[in-house]
């Protein structure tokens, strides 16, 4: 389903807007948001534009979660997080995206905690994640 207005995630996928991309396959891309709830926070986005998670065709929905499952162990290892929290809401950007957030406690998955990560730390995390994902 095409977006009636330019979608920032579609622009990132098309490489018209820069992003720190740490994983990509034929159907998905994972990159850092502008602000991280915790350092290492990733957005996993399907390349095909769909505005709402439950409007996705079942095979694409299953592939999205399989990819999240593939990325979580490397993210957990690189960040030394106790767990990887998951959030999906889609109000800020109407393009399906899964937040994969390194967490160490139950109160950490609050988006109001998001802040910029210094460039050097983001670069270090991106390099380690790309290595973990074989990119």
C-alpha positions as CSV (number, residue, x, y, z in Angstrom):
1,X,0.0,0.0,0.0
2,X,1.5,3.3,-1.1
3,X,1.8,6.1,1.4
4,X,-0.1,9.3,0.3
5,X,2.8,11.5,1.7
6,X,6.5,10.8,1.7
7,X,7.3,8.3,4.4
8,X,10.5,8.8,6.3
9,X,11.1,5.1,6.5
10,X,10.5,4.6,2.8
11,X,13.0,7.5,2.2
12,X,15.6,5.7,4.4
13,X,15.0,2.4,2.6
14,X,15.5,4.2,-0.7
15,X,18.7,5.8,0.7
16,X,17.4,9.3,0.2
17,X,17.6,10.0,3.9
18,X,20.7,8.9,5.9
19,X,20.4,6.4,8.7
20,X,22.8,4.2,10.7
21,X,21.8,0.9,9.1
22,X,23.0,-2.2,11.0
23,X,21.1,-5.0,9.2
24,X,19.5,-5.5,5.8
25,X,18.0,-8.4,3.9
26,X,15.7,-8.6,0.9
27,X,12.6,-7.6,2.9
28,X,13.8,-5.8,6.0
29,X,16.1,-3.1,7.2
30,X,17.2,-2.3,10.8
31,X,18.6,1.0,11.8
32,X,19.1,3.3,14.8
33,X,16.3,5.8,15.5
34,X,17.3,9.4,16.0
35,X,16.9,8.9,19.8
36,X,17.5,5.7,21.7
37,X,15.4,4.5,24.6
38,X,18.6,2.7,25.6
39,X,21.8,2.7,23.5
40,X,21.5,0.1,20.7
41,X,17.8,0.6,20.2
42,X,16.9,-0.6,16.7
43,X,14.0,-0.1,14.4
44,X,13.2,-3.1,12.3
45,X,11.2,-2.1,9.3
46,X,9.8,-4.1,6.4
47,X,10.8,-2.6,3.1
48,X,7.3,-2.8,1.7
49,X,5.2,0.1,3.0
50,X,2.3,-1.0,5.2
51,X,0.9,1.4,7.7
52,X,-0.4,-1.0,10.3
53,X,1.0,-4.2,11.7
54,X,-2.2,-6.2,11.4
55,X,-2.7,-5.1,7.8
56,X,0.4,-7.1,6.8
57,X,-0.1,-10.3,4.8
58,X,0.5,-13.3,7.1
59,X,3.8,-14.3,5.4
60,X,5.2,-10.8,5.7
61,X,4.0,-10.6,9.3
62,X,5.7,-13.9,10.1
63,X,8.9,-12.9,8.3
64,X,9.1,-9.7,10.3
65,X,8.9,-11.5,13.6
66,X,11.4,-14.2,12.4
67,X,13.8,-11.3,11.5
68,X,13.3,-9.7,15.0
69,X,14.1,-13.1,16.5
70,X,17.2,-13.3,14.4
71,X,18.4,-9.8,15.4
72,X,17.7,-10.0,19.2
73,X,20.5,-12.3,20.2
74,X,23.2,-10.2,18.6
75,X,21.7,-7.0,20.0
76,X,21.6,-8.6,23.5
77,X,25.1,-9.8,23.2
78,X,26.6,-6.5,21.9
79,X,24.8,-4.4,24.6
80,X,25.0,-6.9,27.5
81,X,21.3,-6.3,28.1
82,X,19.4,-8.8,30.2
83,X,16.6,-8.8,27.6
84,X,15.5,-7.2,24.4
85,X,12.2,-5.4,24.8
86,X,9.8,-5.1,21.9
87,X,7.3,-2.3,21.1
88,X,5.0,-1.8,18.2
89,X,2.6,1.1,18.0
90,X,3.1,3.0,14.8
91,X,1.7,6.4,15.6
92,X,4.8,8.6,15.0
93,X,5.6,7.0,11.6
94,X,2.7,5.2,9.9
95,X,5.0,2.5,8.4
96,X,5.2,-0.8,10.3
97,X,8.2,-0.9,12.6
98,X,9.3,-2.9,15.5
99,X,11.3,-1.3,18.3
100,X,14.0,-3.7,19.6
101,X,15.3,-2.2,22.8
102,X,18.1,-3.5,25.1
103,X,16.6,-3.5,28.6
104,X,17.8,-4.5,32.1
105,X,14.6,-3.7,34.0
106,X,10.8,-3.6,33.5
107,X,10.6,0.1,33.6
108,X,13.1,0.8,30.8
109,X,10.8,0.5,27.7
110,X,9.3,3.9,28.1
111,X,9.7,6.0,25.0
112,X,9.9,9.2,27.1
113,X,13.4,8.0,28.1
114,X,14.6,8.3,24.5
115,X,17.7,10.5,23.9
116,X,20.4,11.0,21.4
117,X,23.4,8.7,21.7
118,X,26.8,10.4,21.1
119,X,28.1,9.8,17.6
120,X,31.2,7.8,18.7
121,X,29.0,5.4,20.8
122,X,26.5,5.0,18.0
123,X,29.4,4.3,15.6
124,X,30.9,1.7,18.0
125,X,27.5,0.0,18.5
126,X,26.8,0.0,14.8
127,X,30.1,-1.6,14.0
128,X,29.6,-4.3,16.6
129,X,26.1,-5.0,15.5
130,X,27.1,-5.3,11.8
131,X,29.8,-7.7,12.8
132,X,27.3,-9.7,14.9
133,X,24.9,-9.8,11.9
134,X,27.6,-10.7,9.4
135,X,27.2,-7.5,7.4
